[in-house]
Amino acid sequence: MSSQADRAQTLSQLHSAPAILRVVNVWDVVSAKAILALPETKALATAGHSIAATYGYSDGTIPLELTLDMVARIVNAAGDVPVSADLDDGYDDAGETVRRAIGVGVVGANVEDRLRPLAESVGVVQAIIAAGDAEGVPFALNARTDAFVRGGGRPVEESIADAIERGRAYLDAGATTVFVPGILDADVTRRLVDGIGERKVSVIGLPGALSAGEYEQLGVARISYGPLTQRVALTALQDVAQSLYADGVIPAGTRALN
């Protein structure tokens, strides 16, 4: 099995490769194994929202101990495949949170800024990178800025400028990439890539957003899907349950993935 430092280096290289890194978010061991069985899978990313929902918590309220317990199980299932964890806003001490995440095998993470003051947010990034260095792991931080999702009703120009300023600062502080969630059209994406850097911007695939291939052509480094993958799975579950209540049967093409 590869070392944790090697897996971290692999994750960083996947972000800088010409091809966009496509990560399908998972939330427990069985969902991770279903994705790991696909030859296209190069890395795993956990979805914090989905893990919280699994335990009955709303997004951003799950105790760190529960998150790390599930993430550790996913890492164990992943073997040599690098795992990036959603660590919300880093909890009370982002450096300590990442140290503990590294302790269960994580080699990268999303940590959101929630539009806190820039200097404070840069300090969080610095603490995360320092924690990785102290543990001997070149931690791949996908530093999230909420410039769009928490920008309220401000003009899009302001959100673009804010995302670029924050993104550059996070990269300077050691982040691998900058995650800018939101429905980003081609023009906005192009401007973010121009301002932050080619193969330095990470996006989320949402209904109404561009495809992974389109984002790749614009120079985006990574696309993930957050809680959407769990919602697709739950939609299928609810739909088949409705069919069964109506005297239906389990579809013949159902695969034994558990």
Buried (B, 14 or more C-beta within 10 A) or exposed (E): EEEBBBBBBBBBBBBEEEEBBBBBBBBBBEBBBBBBEEEEBBBBBBBBBBBBBBBEBEBEEBEBEBBBEBBBBBBEBBEEBBBBBBBBBBBEBBBBBBBBBBEBBBBBBBBBBBBBEBEEBBBBBBBBBBBBEEBEBBBBBBBBBBBBBBBEEEEBEEBBBBBBBBBBBBBEBBBBBBBBBBBBEEEBBBBBBEBBBEBBBBBBBBEEBBEBEBBBBBBBBBBBBBBBBBBEBEEEEEEBEEEEEEEEEEEEEEEEEE
